[in-house]
Structures are given as structure tokens and as C-alpha cells.
């Protein structure tokens, strides 16, 4: 329940205030699709094996486990 504590709003002001409160409670636009997820947060981007450390023989560790 909403109660006016101070002032004397016009019916238009009261309707505008109630529209804002109703939009906030309902979560914004109804039927709006969720925003697309970022590929940066995708778990598929995480490698499961460590990358070879740089060094003089790093090329040899790219194909053969050490």
C-alpha cells in the first residue's frame, strides 16, 4: 500500500509516480529478452592444461608432455 505523507499531488503526478514504482517492482520491460552473455565469461574459454612456459625449448613442449 502506498500512502501520501506530504504534499498534495495532482492525479497526473500520482499516476506517474505509481507507474515508476510499478515498473521497478515488475523488473522493467515485460517480455524483454535477457541481454546477451559475454563470451569473455564463458567457461569454454578456460584451458584445462597449462600452457608451456616460454624458453629456449618451449617449442618441444607444445606437442609432447614433459
N, C-alpha and C positions, 0 to 999 in steps of 0.2 A: 504494500500500500504506500502511496506517495502522498505526502501532506505538505501543503504550502505553509511555511513558517513565517516568512516575512514578505512584505510587498503585496501587490495586487496585480498579478499578471493578466494580460488580456487573453481571451480564448486562443488567439493565434500563437502567442508566446508559450502558453501552456501546451498546446498541441506540438509545437516544435521541440520543446523540452522532453515531452513524452516520447516523441519519435526518436530522439537521440538515445534516450535510456533504453528503449525497446531494441534499437539496433545494436547497442552494446551488449545487452543481455543475450540476444539471439546469436551473437558471434559474427555480425557483419552481414554481407550479402547472402541471401539464401540461394542455394543452388550453384554457388560459385565453385569452380574446380579448385582443388588444392594447388598451391604453387609447385612448379616442377622442382624435383630434388636435384641438388648439385652433384655432379659426377665426382667432385673432389672428396665428398664424404662417402663415396661408395666403398663397401668392404672389398669389392673385387680389385681395387687398386692396391691393396696391401699385399706385398710379396711375402710368401711364407718362407723362403730361403734367403739367407743374407747374400748380398751382392759381394763379389770378390773385392778385396781391398786393393787399392791401386799400388803398383810397384813394378819392379823390373820383370817379374814373372806372372803378372796378372793375366796375361793372355792365355797362359796354360791352365789357369783355374777356371776359365769361363766354361769349359766343356767337361772337365774331369774333376770330380770331387776330391778334395785333398784330405 
